[in-house]
Amino acid sequence: MDWKLFFSTFALVFLAELGDKTQLTVLAQSAVHGRFAVCLAACLALCASTLMAVLLGGILDRFVSPRAVRLLSGALFLVFGLMLVVPALRTPPGA
């Protein structure tokens, strides 16, 4: 196993998930409901979505060059960022 890849992927996903909607949802659910059930469901959901991403990435690798994937993912990151920033800039202060 490539441990450098393992730890860099772990760190990247861990940092990306901090404070996102998924984590806030799990926090809210565990404050109201049983912690074990919420933790187990959240872990399984994250595993399932990660497995889906890995499988789709493997398929994508057969048809698209790594450079195109990097360009597309960077462009999508910018588009989604703009979709969040532009409405916030248009909202009047104090609204």
N, C-alpha and C positions, 0 to 999 in steps of 0.2 A: 504494500500500500504506500502511496505517495503521501507521507505525513505532512509535508509542507503544503500540499494541495488541501489535505484534510483540514488542517488548522486554519489556513487562510479562508477556506469556504465557511468553516464554523464561525470564525470571527466576523466575516462579512454578513452572513445571515443573521447572526446574533445582534449585531449593531443595527442592521436594517430593520429588525423587528422591534427594537426598543421604542416604546412610545407610539407605535402605529395603531391603527384602528383595531387590529386583531388583539393586541395586548390589552388595550383599553376595554374591549368587549369581555375578554376573559377576566379582567380585574373586576368589572361590574358584575358579571355572572357569579364569580366566586364570593363576592360580598353578600350575595342574596341566597345562593344555593350551595349545595354541598361541594366542598373543595375537591374531593377526590374525583367525583364524576366530571366536574368541569375540567380539571387537569387532564384526565384521561381522554375526554372528548377533544380538547384542544390539541393535545399531543398527536392523537390519531388523525385529526383534520390536517395539521401541519405536515405530518408524514405523507398523507395521501396527496396533498397538493404538491409537495416536493417530489414525490414519485412521478406524478403526472408531468411536472416540469422536466425532470431528468429524462423520462421516456420521450417526450416531445423534442427535447434538445438533441437526443440521439438520432431521431428521425430527421430533424432539421439539418444536422451535420452532414447527412448524406446528399442533400440537395443544395445547400447554400454554403458559401465560403465563410470561414471565420471572420474575415474582414467585413463582409456584408452584414453578418450578425452584429458585430461591434458597432458598425455605423447605424444600423437600424435601431439597436437598443439605445444608443446614445441619442438619436433623434427622438425616439419615443419618450425617453427620460426628459428631454427638453420640452416636448409638447405637453406632457402631463404637468410639468412644473409651471409652464405658462398658463395652463388651464386653472391652476390654483392661484397664481399670482395676479393675473389680470383682473378677475372679479374682485379680489381683495383691494386692488388699487382703485377700482371704480367705486367702491363702497365709501360713502362719505364718513368722515371721522365721527365717532360717537354713535353710529347707527347700529 
